[in-house]
Amino acid sequence: METDIRFTHKAIVEQCKAGNASSQYELYSRYVDAMFNVGLRFLGNTEDAEDIVQDSFVDAFKNLNDFKYESSFGAWLKRIVINKSINHLKAKRIPVVPMEPHEFHLADEEPPEAEATDIEKVKRGIALLPDGYRQIINLYLIEGYDHVEIGEILEISTSTSKSQYHRAKKKLLEIIDGM
């Protein structure tokens, strides 16, 4: 019999709903590292990512009775972290869609590591992208959202999501080629 992924950790989630603190800690321990990585990819800042993850867990545990197993707990929590990360960036008034081209001074950046792997180059390249481009790349390539979903999350049109993705990808390739 195949197990439905939506019910992963159901027993722990149900114990959390009943107010069991040790179950909350266990659920937190299972997901904190993955959620931190999601927050860090969006925010690019360890302290902000830590704050967002803590706030996300607090909100998740407060609203756990709203969790109805329509997705896995991890997917539900990840959505909370992504939304909080995006709201944090909006609050800092960082534009999601850059209006002017950005100049990069890659020579001023840290010296390239000897024989960096392609994956390391891509990670460093994504980190150097402007926030709006980085959001689109993270949502599409890393988190796996389609352009309709990205449009809803970022409150932009589907066509804007597509065009910004193509611009972000072009800029990422330029950065990587310069490494």
C-alpha positions in Angstrom: 0.0 0.0 0.0 1.3 3.4 -1.0 1.5 6.1 1.7 0.0 9.5 0.9 2.7 12.2 1.5 0.0 14.6 2.9 -0.1 12.5 6.0 3.6 12.5 6.7 4.1 13.1 10.4 0.3 13.1 11.0 0.7 11.6 14.5 3.1 14.4 15.5 0.9 17.1 14.0 -2.1 15.8 15.8 -0.2 15.7 19.1 0.9 19.3 18.4 -2.8 20.3 17.8 -3.5 18.8 21.3 -0.8 21.2 22.7 1.9 18.6 23.3 5.1 20.7 23.7 7.6 17.9 23.0 5.7 17.1 19.8 6.0 20.7 18.8 9.7 20.6 19.4 10.1 17.4 17.4 8.2 18.9 14.5 10.3 22.0 14.8 13.5 20.0 14.8 12.5 18.1 11.7 11.8 21.2 9.6 13.8 24.1 11.0 16.9 23.5 8.8 14.9 23.1 5.5 12.8 26.2 6.3 15.9 28.2 7.2 17.4 27.4 3.8 14.2 28.5 2.1 14.2 31.8 4.0 17.9 32.3 3.4 17.5 31.8 -0.4 14.9 34.6 -0.4 16.4 37.0 2.0 20.1 36.5 1.5 20.7 37.4 5.2 21.2 34.9 8.0 19.6 37.0 10.7 16.5 37.9 8.7 16.1 34.2 7.7 16.3 33.1 11.3 13.7 35.7 12.3 11.3 34.7 9.5 11.7 31.0 10.3 10.9 31.6 14.0 7.9 33.8 13.1 6.7 31.1 10.7 6.8 28.4 13.2 5.0 30.6 15.8 2.3 31.3 13.2 2.1 27.6 12.1 1.7 26.4 15.7 -0.9 29.1 16.4 -2.9 28.2 13.3 -2.3 24.4 13.3 -6.0 23.7 13.6 -6.4 25.3 10.2 -4.0 22.7 8.7 -6.4 20.1 7.0 -3.9 17.8 5.3 -4.6 19.2 1.8 -0.8 19.2 1.4 2.0 17.8 3.5 2.9 19.7 6.7 6.3 20.6 5.2 4.7 22.1 2.1 2.2 24.1 4.2 5.0 25.4 6.4 7.2 26.2 3.4 4.4 28.3 2.0 4.2 30.3 5.3 8.0 30.9 5.2 7.9 32.0 1.5 5.0 34.4 2.2 6.7 35.8 5.3 9.9 36.3 3.4 8.2 38.1 0.5 6.3 40.3 2.9 9.5 41.1 4.7 11.1 42.2 1.5 8.1 44.2 0.6 8.2 45.9 4.0 11.8 46.9 3.3 10.5 48.4 0.1 12.7 46.3 -2.1 11.1 46.3 -5.5 10.1 42.8 -6.8 10.5 44.0 -10.4 13.6 46.2 -11.0 12.8 49.2 -13.1 16.3 50.1 -14.2 19.2 47.9 -15.3 21.7 47.2 -12.6 25.4 47.7 -12.9 27.6 44.9 -11.4 31.1 45.5 -10.3 32.2 41.9 -10.1 35.9 42.8 -9.8 35.0 44.4 -6.4 33.5 41.2 -5.2 35.3 38.5 -3.3 38.0 36.7 -5.3 36.8 33.6 -7.1 37.7 30.3 -5.6 40.0 28.0 -7.5 38.2 25.6 -9.8 34.7 26.3 -8.4 32.1 23.7 -9.4 29.2 24.8 -11.7 26.8 24.4 -8.8 28.9 26.7 -6.6 29.0 29.3 -9.5 25.3 29.2 -9.9 24.7 29.6 -6.1 27.1 32.6 -6.0 25.6 34.0 -9.2 22.1 33.8 -7.7 23.3 35.5 -4.5 24.6 38.4 -6.7 21.3 38.9 -8.4 19.1 41.9 -7.5 16.4 40.9 -5.0 13.6 40.9 -7.5 15.5 38.7 -9.9 16.6 36.4 -7.1 13.0 36.0 -6.0 11.8 34.9 -9.4 14.7 32.5 -9.9 14.2 31.0 -6.4 10.4 30.6 -6.9 10.7 29.1 -10.4 13.9 27.0 -10.4 14.4 26.1 -6.8 10.9 26.0 -5.3 9.2 24.8 -8.4 6.4 27.2 -8.7 4.9 28.0 -12.2 4.5 31.5 -13.5 0.8 31.6 -12.6 1.6 30.8 -9.0 4.5 33.2 -8.9 2.3 35.9 -10.2 -0.2 35.3 -7.4 2.5 35.1 -4.8 4.3 38.3 -5.9 1.1 40.1 -7.0 2.3 40.5 -10.6 0.9 39.3 -13.9 1.9 35.9 -15.3 3.6 37.7 -18.3 5.6 39.9 -15.9 6.7 36.8 -14.1 7.8 35.2 -17.4 9.6 38.3 -18.6 11.4 38.8 -15.3 12.4 35.2 -15.2 14.0 35.5 -18.6 15.8 38.7 -17.7 16.9 37.1 -14.4 18.2 34.0 -16.2 20.0 36.2 -18.7 21.6 38.3 -15.9 22.5 35.1 -14.0 24.3 33.7 -17.1 26.2 37.0 -17.5 27.3 36.8 -13.9 28.4 33.2 -14.1 30.3 33.8 -17.4 32.2 36.6 -15.6 33.3 34.2 -12.8 
